[in-house]
Amino acid sequence: MSTFLTKFYPIERSIAQEQGEFKLFALFEREDIQGIWDVVLAADWLPGEEMQSLKYVFKKIRAVLDKKEFLKVSKVVLLDVNEPFVKEIQDLLEDYHNPSIFTNTVINGMSIKTGYIIVSPVIQEN
């Protein structure tokens, strides 16, 4: 896993400690834009006041990534935990035993070349 991707683990932890746990925190490289990533987040506290939440998340990301890395972030997508996309991710992960990385997948009509799951919507059983 690249340094760029591993930098998102402390970003996730920092935000979760301040705002609350995520149901989904993932990065997706779309098929049509290689090398550029969408950061997709779902949590009970999102989307809330969307513009304020986006500014907050971008500030957290910008504090960790250098300029070149930051340019690899296409967008940040804030989702309600009940969005169909979150449910489809959950179904995919359950079908494949909760992988942290997957490739060449279509989810909710979006072609994903590579997906990195930092926090999964799949409920872990103890």
N, C-alpha and C positions, 0 to 999 in steps of 0.2 A: 504494500500500500504506500502511496506517495506521501511525502511530507505534507503536501497541500491538504490531503484528505485527513491525515492524523491530527492536524491542527483543529479540526472541528470537534474532537472529543472534549477538550477543555472548554471550548466555546459552549457546547451543550451543557456541560456541568455547571458552568458559571451562570448561565441563564436559568437553568432548572433550580439552582439554589436560591436565586433571587425572586423568581416568578412562580415556580411550581414545575412539577415533573411533566415531561413530554409523553404523549402517546406515540408520536412518530417524529423522528428527527432523521432526515435522510438527504443524500445528495444524489441527483440524477443527471447523467450525461445523456442528453437526447440524441437520437439517431441523426437528426438533421443538423445539429450544431456540435461537432466533435470538439472535445477539449474545453467546452464551456458547461458549467454546472448550474442546475437549479437546486436551491436549498429549500426543502419542503418540510414544514413543521406543522404538527397538530398537537394541541394541548387543551385542557379544559379552560384555560385562561385566554385562549386565542379564538377568533381573531380580535375580540374586544374592540378597542378603539384602534382600528386597523393602521392608520397612518402613524400613530404614536408607537404602536407595536413594531411596525416595520422599521422606523427610525431607531428604536431601541436595539433590535436584532442586528441591523446593519452596523450600528456603532460597535456592538460586541464583536462582530466579524472583522470589521476594519481594524480594531485594536490588536488583533492577533495576526492577520495576514499582511504580508508586504504588498506593495503596489501591484507587482506583476501577478501575484496570487489573487489579489482582490479582483483584478480584471477577468479572472476565470469564472467569477460568479455572475451568472446571467440575471438571476432574479431570486428573490426570497418569496415563497408562497406560504401564506398563513391559512391553515385549514381548521375548520371546526372538526372535532373528533368524530362527528357523525356524517361527515362528507362521504359520498360514494367512493371517492378515490382512496380514502383511508381504509374503507371496508375491503376494496379490491386488493390493496397492498396486504392487508391482514390475511385474506384468503390465499394469495400467492405464497406468502411466507409460511402459512400453516401447511400448504400442500408440499412445500419443499423443506420442511423441518427447520424453519426460521434461519435461513442463511443470512450472513452479514453482507454478502456480495452476490449480485446476480447480473446476468447479461442478456441482451437481445430479447427483450420482453415488451409486450404491449399491455399497458394498464390504463383502463378507462379511456381508450382511444389514443393514448400517447405512446409513441415508440421510444423505448428506453434502451440505449446502447449498454450502459453500465449503471447499476444502482448500488450505492453504499448505504447500509442501514446502520445508523449510530444508536438510535433507540427504536425498538420495534413495537408495532401495535399488537403483536402476538402476546397474549397473557402467558407468562411462564408459570407452570405448575411446580410446586415444591414437592 
